Amino acid sequence: MKKIFTLCMGAMIALSVTGAELVSGTYYTSGGSFFVGTESGWKEMTSLIPSVEVTVNESEVSIVGLSYFAPTAAIKGTIKEDTITFANAQSLGTVQETAIYLVGSDDVETLSESIVFVWDGEAGTLSAETEYIAESVSATAVSPATYWKGAVFSAQEPEKPEAAVLPEGIELKEYAMSYTDYYEEAASGTAYIGFDEDTVYLVGFSTYFPNVPIVGLKEGTTITFPANQYLGTLQGLEGYFVTGATFTYDAATDTYTAEGDVYSLLGSKYIDVYATNPVLKGVVEKAAMPANPAITGFENSKYGYYVSFNVPNVDTNGDGLVASKLFYQFYVDVAGEVSALTFTTATHSKLTTDLTMIPYGFSENYDFYSDQIYLNGLYSAEWTKIGIQSIYYGGDVENKTEIQWYEIPSTEAIDNVEAAQKAVKRIENGQLVIEKNGRTYNAQGAVIK
């Protein structure tokens, strides 16, 4: 799965509890809250740290995983009876040349004498007696980028969550979803909405779990979808609808709209769908001219060249299109000679048949995604332009857009862009900021404007 980043995690240590003793192993987050500093204030993001690793060697104890920015860094202390004491302000290393420390405080203003945890052998819990534990850019003051409040970790692995299931008999209506994505580019998708009295099911928001419903509640003309809904597990990474959302319905236009950022994540860190100001427009089948598609990027990567694009699933009037009747295809220009691009089973191993006309939203979760395709052996340095065209068969009538062309930079220019796009991370004013592609993002991937 080329689009999913590999999440490197240390090997889990087997846990065996003997009596009331604290032993080495994985301890799971079971209480308290973890907060990350963002441009708009502190955000509760406890799901980012589902567990920590504890190592016990006679009276010495170390904990790995309390830090978000330095996840492999350990703090070391000593245990006496059931109390573990860690020296305050232990170094966690550096993030982009910025030193960070783990500091404890009981009032968020002054450093405590030390960081203290208490082991409850009967309950199997390791609880922070120090109320606040922060990743700080200062060793002598509380200057947090993140912090724990009332952290508790349990030797008992929590039960796995279950994704919602669409009840039998629920009729789903198709909606065209338009929004601005993580990179501030126009993006689109298809979603389906169904009702069971006041309970609402939204299917299709997630690209990794497209058949899993997000469940909400209808009150008048608004639908509220609660945050942190579990979507499923993919390659060992759990997906969640993180932010929650409130949509307002306009019956005259059959449109649902929400304001702000609405997103789902995979593995608590990797973007599934990141939608700013999403709009869901009801679909009515009819003959229509689709809105122009666009190629938004052409870049090289460790997997080779790929093309990024957006195919709107609305017509030129903004009305929704039936997704199953919308297709797109690519063209290349070599010295003025234009030809359609065919993706073959030889160049793209997950395909079962050659593809020239690609169904809207098609993905085999390897080379093809709804907004990005890896070119593999098809790419040629002789290409001067690459184009994209949308084709729609609503009302059993074929309507095609004009080919929308994109000038391909030279190979050297593409490589220079690729080098420039490497993300730079730093801590600024107590929070992590990421610079990439000329934009600045916070730890949650939101653009800092």
Salt bridges, closest charged atoms under 4 A:
GLU131 OE2 - LYS149 NZ 2.97
GLU157 OE2 - LYS160 NZ 3.91
GLU184 OE1 - ARG439 NE 3.14
GLU238 OE2 - LYS160 NZ 3.92
ASP254 OD2 - LYS173 NZ 2.50
GLU285 OE2 - LYS325 NZ 2.47
ASP319 OD1 - LYS281 NZ 3.96
ASP319 OD2 - LYS286 NZ 3.00
ASP333 OD2 - LYS385 NZ 3.92
ASP367 OD1 - LYS2 NZ 2.63
ASP371 OD1 - LYS3 NZ 2.65
ASP396 OD1 - LYS325 NZ 3.96
GLU428 OE1 - ARG426 NH2 2.61
GLU435 OE2 - ARG426 NH1 2.76
